Amino acid sequence: MTRILTLTLNPAIDRTVTLDRLAPGEVHRARAVRDDAGGKGINVASCLADWGLPVTAAGVLGAGNAAVFEALFLAKGIADRCVCVAGETRINLKLVDPAGTTDVNLPGLTLDPATLRAVRAVLAEAAGPDTLVVLAGSLPAGAGTGLYAELTAELKSRGARVLLDASGPPLAAGLAAATLPDVVKPNRHELEEWAGHPLPTLVDVVEAARGLVRRGIPLVAVSLGAEGAVFVREREALHALAPAIEVASTVGAGDALVAGLVAGLVADLSLADTARLALAFAAGKLTRAGANLPGREEVEAIAGAIEVRTLTA
């Protein structure tokens, strides 16, 4: 069985504050508050554990508030390979009202050379030819823009497969490197940044994704929010769209899609079935607060309702 390892170098505690109405400049009374251990790779691991897959979470946590993460790992059976450092993991605020979710992301811990060496040692020990590694999220202060590109080369030299889910300069560096990831999962805006121009239509998105495939990335999945997602490899391009669903929280929906993509890859599903599973994970998560999936039967039922279309460009 393929081992799954996620890396989160800039994790966060997602503090979701539910309001009757968000009005800038006014005093508010919260209707509810909850804290969830978060960060993209942590969220991916959480959803994969809900699906029943063994998964290991690596990354960097502040010792001052690591208990939230330790409780998640214990509750879901996630193997903990995180490096603990002095200080506290950042808290990201999610202000939820009927109009949607307003995010306030705080800066994270600074990654010093000793911590980075410790993380690299964990990856070197945990990753091998039977491993799929998810490199996910923003990079903290102290990490060079090219760190994901460097880690991709190191991991692939050990025979591991790499899925990169990043944005901005770290994504650009990863896509320009000599050693490329096996899978990338940009959203439309991130793909537009790489392409250098707007991608208003599905045809535009597919053509840009094919540019990455021609560059040497075997599989490109582009999340499109309410429009679903596009999945492109050398001879195949698919558009998957989930049915309308009641939304409890959008927090972690993109990470759930990545988790579904990983679950499809490790099960060696067809691209169409992988797309269905990825969208079902994302849609199922929308019905739950935090990065949590409903039961397996419910996810499978959603997958059966996913519409998958073949695209040409």
N, C-alpha and C positions, 0 to 999 in steps of 0.2 A: 504494500500500500504506500502511496505517496505521502510523505510527511509534509505538514504545512507549518510554515514559520512566518509570523508577521513581525515587522519592525516598525516601531513608533518612537521616533527620536524627540518628538515634541508633543507628548500626550497632554491631556487636559481633563479636569473635572468639569463636566457639562452641568451647569446649574440652570435648570429650566424654571423660570418664574412665569406663572400664568396670571394674566391680567384681564380685567373686563374690557379695558380699552387702553391702548398705549397713546399717550398724548405728550409730546415733547414739552419740557418745561414745567410739567405739572407733577404734583405729589401723587403717588399711586399706592394702593393697598393690594398686595398680592393675594390671589385666591388660593394658590398652591405653589409650593417650592419642592423640587427634588434634585438630588445630585446623582449623576451617573459617571462612572469611570469612562473616559472617552479618549479621543485621538483616533485617527483613521484606522491604523492597524489594530488597535485595541477593539474598535467597533467591528472590524472584519472578523477578528478572532471570536468575539462574543456571538455573532450570528452563526459562524461555522460550528461553534460548540452547541448552540441551540439545535442545529441540524443533526447533531450527533457525530460530528467528525472530530478526531483528536487534533488539537492545534496547540502550538507553542507561541507565546507572546514574548518578544524581546523588545528592549527599548531602554529608556532612561526615566526613572521616577525620582521625585523628591521625597526623601525619607520623612519629612514633616507631615505629609498627608497621604502616604502610600497605602494606608489601611483601606481606603475606598477601592483601590485596584486589587489589593490582596483579597478582599471579600468577594469581588467579582470572580477572580480566578478560582477561588475555592468553591464558590457556588456553582460554577459552570464546568469545573474540571479542566480549566485551561492551564497548561504547564507554564510556569512563571520563570522566564530567563531574563528578567529585567535587571538592569544595573541601578542600584539605589545610590543617590548622592545627597549631600547636605542641601537643605532648603526645601521648598514646597513646589509641587507640580502646579502649573497655572490653573486658574479657574476661568472658564469661558461662560459668559452669560447668554442665555437664550430667553428672550422676552417674547412670550407667546400671547397673542390676543386674536380676536376673530379675523383680523386682517392678515395674519400670518406670523412669521417668526422673525424677530430682529436679533441679529447676532452681534455680540460685543466680545471679540477675542483678545485676550491679554497676552503680553509677551511671556515666553517660557523661560526655562532654566538655560544657563550658558553651558555649552558643551566644551569642556576643557580637554586637552590632549590625552590625559590619563583616562578619562571617561571614554573617549573615542577608542582608545586602544582596548579597553575592557569590552566595549560593544563588538569590536572587530573580532576579539577572541571568542566571544559567544557565538558569533556567526560562523567562524571557522570551525568550531567544534560541532555546531548543530546542523550545518548545511552540507549536503552531499548529493550524489547523483539521483537519489530518490526523493529529493526535497523540492517543493515549490515555495519560494520566498516572496512575500508581499512587502515591498518597500512603499510606505504610504505616509502622506501628510507633509506638512511644512517642516523645514529644517530650523533648529533653534540657533540662537547666537553662538558663535564659535565654530559652527559647521560651515565648511566652504561650499559654495554653490555647486561644485562638481562632486560632492560626496556621494550622491546616489549613483552617478556614473562610475565612480571608483568602486563602490560596493558591488554594482552589477558585474563589473569585470572580475572582481575577486570571487564572487559567488559562482559565476558561470565557469570560472577556471576550476572549480570544485565539482562541476557537473550539475549544479542546481539550475532549475528554471526560475526566472525572475519576472514578476509582475510589478510594474511601476505605476503608482497612482500619486502623482505630484502635480504641482502647478508652478507657473512663473519661471524664474531662472533655473531652479533645480531640474524642472521638467525639460526645459530647453537644452540644458547641458546633457541630460540623459539621452535625449533624442539626437544629439550631435556627436555622441561618443563613438569611438571605434568599436566597442563592444556594446551591443544593443540589448535591451530587455526582450523577453519572449512575448510579453503582453503589455500593452499600455491601455489605460482607461481615462482618457481626458474627457472633460465635458465640452460642450460646444464652444464656449468662450476660450478654453485652453487650447482647443484645436485651431480656433481662429488666430490665436496669438502665434502658434507655430506656423500656420499657413501664411500669415501676414495680411490677411484680408477677411472681410465678413463671409460667413457661410450661411446665407439665409434659407436655403432649401435643402432637402434631404439629398438631392443629387450633388450639391456642393459639399455636403458633409462626407458623403461616400467618396467623392473624388479626392478630398483632402486626406481621408483615412487611407485610401489606396496609395497616396504618396508616401505615407509612413510604411506601408507594407512593402512598397518598392524599395524603400530605404533599407529594409531588412528586418522589420519587425513582423513576426508571423501572424499575430492577431491584434487587432485594434478594436476596442469597444468604446463607443462614444455615447455618454449619457446625455439625454436631451430633456430632462425634467418631465413635464406632463406629456411630452411627445414620445416618451419611451426611450429606446436606445437603438443604436446601429452597431452591428457586429460585422467586421470586414476581415477577411483573410485573402489569400492569393486568388482563389477562383470563386469566391463566394461573398455576397454582401446581403445582409438581412436587416430588416427593421422589425423590432418587437415592440408591441404596445399592450400595456396592461388595461384591464377593464377599469371603469370608474370605481373608486373605493373610498370609504369614509376615512378621513385622515385624522388620527389622534396627534401625531407629531411627525414632522419632516426630519428631525434630528437623526443623522446617521443613515438616511435613505440611500445616498450614493455609496456608502460603505457596505450596506447590505447588498447592493447590486454587485459590488466587487466580490463579496463573500459567495454569492450565488454563482458568479463566473468561476471562482476557484472550485466550488463544489462540482460544477459541470466538468471542469478540466480534469480534476483528479478522478472522476468517475468515467472519463474518456467518452463523454456523450457527444453526439453530433452537434454541429454548430447551432442548429435550430433548437435542439433540446437544451443546450447550454444557455441560449438566449432566453428561452422560456423560464428556466430555473433562476437566472439572474434577475429577470423582471419580477418573478414571483417572490423572491427574497425581498426586493425593494418594496413591492406593493404590500407584502405581508407586514414588513416593518412599519409601514405608515399607519397601521392599525394599533401600534404599540408605542408607548413612551420609551425613549432611550433606544439603544441598539439591540433590540430584542425581537425575535421572530415568534409568530404564533406556532401552534403545534404542526408537526410534519404533515398531517392529513390536510390541514387548511392550506399550507403552502403548496402542496401537490394539487389541490383543487384550483388554486389561483393559477398555477402553471398550466393546467389544462384549459384555462380560459384566455391565455395569452395569444394574441394574434401575431403571427410571424409571416412577413411578406418578403419575397425575394426582390432585391433592388438591382437595377442595371444603371450604368452611367457611362 
